[in-house]
Each structure stands twice: as structure tokens, then as C-alpha cells.
Amino acid sequence: MYYGVRSGIFAKYGLAVDIVSVNNGSAAAAALIGGDADIAMANILTLIQAHRKGIAMTMLAPNYLDTSEKPTVAALVLKDSPLKGARDLDGKTVAVPGIGDVLSVGTKTWIDKAGADAKSLRFLEVPMSTAVAALESGRVDAVATIEPFVSLALASGKVRVLGLPMASLGSRLQLGSFIVMEPNVKQKVDAMTRLARALHESSLYTSTHFAETVDLVASYSGVSPDAIGKMNREVDPEYCDVRLIQPVIDALAKYGGIDAGFPAADIISSAALKPPRA
């Protein structure tokens, strides 16, 4: 989004885009529902839960692809922890950004697939910025967190990676989305289609030009350029692809993050760009 504005891509598509920062995805979704925003960026859980509540929210463009090759999510433990793998977390306490969120569901899946019992886990909601402190104080045995907090924690020299929880759901998962209200899309279909194309073009650049966008990321994230240069940078999927979303929906349904599963196609906007047919 920031690159699309600064590079002039949105302007090329005849769009005037104002970016407003809010505290989290829930606040962004609230602005969208209230009519204060035309599009918002939020994690995939926000969109999935809204759909199950009957809110006409859909995905205009994809955001945040986590892959096994370049993971942006990891479970961390103290460097001298006796824990060696997922099986060792049986009965332990794990810190997550939010109870019932995608990371906690991914951790449960990881534990169960390793032959342990996810029901024995105790989850504690802890801000990602305090993950290392939570481990050092003994409040938790492990933390499930995302970049840039993974790299920042590892840079402290106090922790190590225990495993990759999200890989238990699949090797490629979409964990974020640019969301819209579908009735608004239908009223502004031309503008929304142009917006989807502009986001697509912007993400093609930012997902393949990490060195060139370090300063841009630093300018809005507050993370140092040095840390950004060392971390596994987030990339975006090229299209709204149900294959990247369905495993997340299915896992949330299995572990109680939502009341029931549904086809991923149900949350993709009519104006979104879909993968070309083979």
C-alpha cells in the first residue's frame, strides 16, 4: 500500500489513496464497517470470523504469504530450554498474540501432528514485543510469534527456534488480506477493480525488491533498517487463491476459532483478481 502511493501506481490507475494508520486489524475492520474506510488491511482471521457472523466483508486482494521456505512465523524458546520439539510442549504454556488466533490454531495443529495433545496446552495472550521477557520470567515455556519479532528476539541471543507451527497447516498459507465491504464493491465496481489491479502491481514489486524497500518499511514500521535487512520479509500472494486460504479456515473450524467451516471462495470479492485458469 505504501509503495503503491509513493511510486505513483495508484495514481496511474486513477486512484487517490489516503493511508490512515490504526492500532490493529480489528480497528481497521471497524472503520471499514462504519464507512470510514473503503479498504482495510487485516489478518485473515478478522475476515473469516466476520463472514461467519454474517458481515458482508470480502477480500479484494491478498496479503501476507507465509511459506515453509521463508517462514515469517516461528515458535521460540530460551536458548538453554530443555524443549527439543513440538512433542515436548505437552502440558506447557505458550504465549500467542491472541487467544484463538491463527497462531494459536497453528500451534495446536503442530502439537497434534507431532503426536502430543493440543488440549493439554495452556495459552497466554502476550504482546509480541515482550516475547523474550515472558520467556525469561518463566511465565511461558514457548512463544509463537511473527516477523519482525522473530528476528528481533533471535538477535538478542537469548532464544532459539523450536519449530514452525504454521507449516503444519501447509507449505504456503495466506495470513493477511485487504478487505472491503462487498455492497460497496458493487456500487463502485470500476474503482474497486482498478484498486485490485493497482495492489497486484504494487505487491509484485515489493515481494521481489527487498533491498530497494528496506528504507520504505523502516519509515512506517519503526523497525531499524539493519533489522529489516536481516529478517525474513513478508511477501504477498499474486492472486486471491482459495488453495492458500482453505487450510486456515479448516484448522480454525477444527479447533474452535470459528463455529463452522466454509468454502474459501465465499470470502473473495467479485472484483478480486483470481489465478489464471490452467
C-alpha positions in Angstrom: 0.0 0.0 0.0 2.8 2.5 0.9 4.8 1.6 -2.2 1.7 2.0 -4.4 1.2 5.5 -3.1 4.9 6.6 -3.3 5.6 5.0 -6.6 2.5 6.6 -8.3 0.9 3.2 -9.2 -2.4 4.1 -7.6 -2.4 7.5 -9.4 -1.7 5.6 -12.7 -4.9 3.7 -12.2 -6.8 7.0 -11.5 -7.0 6.4 -7.7 -6.4 8.9 -4.9 -5.4 6.8 -1.9 -5.0 8.1 1.7 -3.4 5.8 4.2 -4.6 6.0 7.8 -2.8 4.1 10.5 -4.8 2.3 13.2 -3.8 0.1 16.2 -4.8 -3.3 14.8 -6.8 -5.2 12.3 -9.9 -5.1 14.4 -9.8 -1.3 14.4 -9.3 -1.3 10.6 -12.3 -3.6 10.2 -14.4 -1.4 12.4 -13.5 1.6 10.2 -14.5 -0.4 7.2 -17.8 -1.5 8.6 -18.6 2.0 9.8 -18.0 3.5 6.4 -14.9 5.5 7.4 -12.7 3.5 5.0 -13.2 1.9 1.6 -10.5 -0.8 2.1 -8.6 -2.1 5.2 -5.7 -4.4 5.8 -6.3 -7.1 8.4 -5.3 -10.6 9.3 -7.2 -13.4 7.7 -8.9 -14.3 11.0 -10.7 -11.0 11.1 -12.2 -11.7 7.6 -13.1 -15.3 8.3 -14.8 -14.5 11.6 -16.7 -11.6 10.1 -18.0 -13.9 7.4 -19.3 -16.4 10.0 -21.1 -13.5 11.7 -22.9 -12.7 8.5 -21.0 -9.5 7.8 -20.7 -8.8 4.0 -16.9 -8.4 4.2 -14.8 -9.9 1.4 -11.2 -9.9 0.2 -10.2 -7.6 -2.6 -6.5 -8.5 -2.6 -4.3 -11.0 -0.8 -1.7 -10.0 1.8 1.0 -11.8 3.8 2.1 -15.2 2.5 3.8 -17.5 4.9 5.9 -20.3 3.3 8.0 -23.1 4.7 10.9 -21.9 2.6 11.0 -18.4 4.1 8.8 -18.7 7.3 7.7 -15.5 9.0 6.1 -17.4 11.9 8.1 -19.4 14.5 7.8 -20.9 17.9 10.7 -19.7 20.2 12.2 -20.9 23.4 15.1 -19.8 25.6 18.4 -20.9 24.3 19.0 -23.3 27.2 15.4 -24.6 27.3 15.2 -28.4 27.6 12.4 -28.4 25.0 13.5 -30.0 21.7 10.4 -30.2 19.6 6.6 -30.0 19.4 6.1 -33.2 21.5 7.8 -31.6 24.4 5.2 -28.9 24.7 2.6 -31.3 26.1 1.1 -29.6 29.2 3.2 -26.4 28.7 2.3 -22.8 28.5 2.6 -21.0 25.1 2.4 -17.2 24.5 0.5 -16.1 21.5 -0.6 -12.6 20.2 -4.3 -13.5 20.7 -6.2 -16.4 22.2 -7.9 -18.4 19.4 -5.9 -16.6 16.7 -4.3 -18.2 13.7 -1.0 -18.6 15.5 -2.6 -20.5 18.4 -4.6 -22.7 16.0 -1.4 -23.4 14.0 0.4 -24.3 17.3 -2.4 -26.7 18.2 -2.2 -28.4 14.8 1.6 -28.6 15.1 1.3 -30.2 18.5 -1.3 -32.8 17.5 0.6 -33.8 14.3 3.7 -34.4 16.4 1.8 -36.9 18.5 1.2 -34.8 21.6 -2.1 -33.5 22.9 -3.1 -29.9 21.9 -5.8 -29.9 24.6 -3.0 -30.0 27.2 -1.6 -26.7 26.1 -2.2 -23.5 28.1 -2.2 -20.3 26.0 -1.3 -16.9 27.4 -2.0 -13.7 25.5 1.2 -11.7 25.4 2.2 -8.7 23.2 4.7 -9.9 20.6 7.2 -7.1 21.7 7.5 -8.7 25.1 8.0 -12.3 24.0 11.6 -12.6 25.2 10.7 -11.1 28.6 7.8 -13.6 29.0 10.2 -16.4 28.4 12.9 -15.1 30.8 10.4 -14.5 33.6 9.2 -18.1 33.3 5.6 -17.1 32.6 5.6 -19.2 29.5 7.6 -22.1 28.1 7.5 -21.0 24.5 6.1 -18.2 22.3 4.5 -18.3 18.9 5.3 -15.0 17.1 5.8 -13.4 13.7 8.3 -11.2 11.9 9.8 -8.8 12.7 9.5 -10.0 16.3 11.1 -13.4 15.4 14.3 -11.8 14.1 14.4 -9.2 16.9 14.1 -11.9 19.5 16.8 -14.1 17.8 19.1 -11.0 17.6 19.0 -10.8 21.4 20.9 -14.1 21.5 18.6 -15.3 24.3 16.3 -17.6 22.3 16.2 -20.2 19.5 13.7 -21.5 17.1 11.8 -24.6 18.4 9.8 -25.1 15.3 7.5 -23.7 12.6 3.9 -24.1 13.7 2.1 -22.8 10.6 3.9 -25.3 8.4 1.7 -28.0 10.0 -1.2 -26.4 8.0 0.6 -26.2 4.7 3.7 -25.1 3.0 2.1 -21.9 1.6 -0.6 -20.1 3.6 -2.2 -16.7 3.2 -2.4 -15.0 6.6 -3.5 -11.5 5.7 -5.9 -9.7 3.4 -7.0 -6.4 2.0 -10.7 -6.4 2.9 -13.7 -4.5 1.6 -17.5 -4.4 2.1 -19.0 -6.3 -0.8 -22.0 -3.9 -1.1 -19.6 -1.1 -1.5 -17.7 -3.0 -4.2 -20.9 -3.5 -6.2 -21.6 0.3 -6.0 -18.0 1.2 -7.1 -17.1 -1.9 -9.2 -14.9 0.0 -11.7 -12.9 1.8 -9.0 -12.6 -1.4 -6.9 -11.4 -3.4 -9.9 -8.7 -0.7 -10.6 -7.7 -0.8 -6.9 -7.3 -4.6 -7.0 -5.1 -4.3 -10.1 -3.0 -1.5 -8.5 -2.5 -3.6 -5.4 -1.5 -6.5 -7.6 1.1 -4.4 -9.4 2.5 -2.9 -6.2 2.9 -6.3 -4.5 4.7 -7.8 -7.5 7.4 -5.1 -6.9 7.6 -5.2 -3.1 7.7 -9.0 -3.0 10.7 -9.1 -5.2 12.7 -6.0 -4.3 13.6 -6.4 -0.7 16.8 -4.3 -0.7 15.1 -1.5 -2.5 12.3 -1.2 0.0 14.2 -1.5 3.3 14.0 2.2 3.9 10.4 2.4 3.0 9.5 -0.4 5.5 11.6 1.3 8.2 9.9 4.6 7.6 6.5 3.4 8.6 7.2 0.4 10.9 9.7 2.0 13.3 12.0 -1.1 12.9 15.6 -0.3 12.1 16.9 -0.8 8.6 19.5 -3.2 9.9 16.9 -5.5 11.5 14.7 -5.3 8.4 17.6 -6.3 6.2 18.2 -9.5 8.2 14.7 -10.7 8.7 12.5 -13.0 6.5 10.5 -10.3 4.7 6.8 -10.7 4.1 5.7 -11.3 0.5 2.2 -11.2 -0.9 0.4 -13.8 -2.9 -0.2 -12.7 -6.5 -3.9 -13.6 -6.5 -6.8 -14.4 -4.2 -6.2 -18.2 -4.3 -8.5 -20.5 -2.4 -5.8 -23.1 -2.0 -3.8 -20.7 0.2 -6.8 -19.9 2.4 -8.8 -23.1 2.8 -6.3 -24.9 5.2 -6.6 -21.9 7.6 -10.4 -22.0 7.5 -10.4 -25.7 8.1 -8.0 -25.5 11.0 -10.0 -22.7 12.7 -13.1 -24.7 12.4 -11.4 -27.8 13.9 -10.0 -26.0 16.9 -12.9 -23.7 17.7 -11.7 -20.5 16.1 -15.0 -20.3 14.2 -18.2 -22.2 14.6 -18.1 -24.0 11.2 -16.0 -24.2 8.1 -17.0 -22.9 4.6 -15.5 -22.7 1.1 -12.8 -20.1 0.8 -14.3 -18.8 -2.4 -17.2 -17.3 -0.3 -14.9 -14.6 1.1 -13.3 -13.5 -2.2 -14.7 -10.3 -3.7 -16.3 -10.2 -7.1 -13.7 -7.5 -8.0 -10.7 -9.5 -6.9 -8.0 -10.9 -9.2 -8.1 -14.7 -9.3 -5.4 -17.1 -10.5 -5.5 -17.6 -14.3 -7.1 -20.8 -15.3 -4.6 -23.5 -16.3 
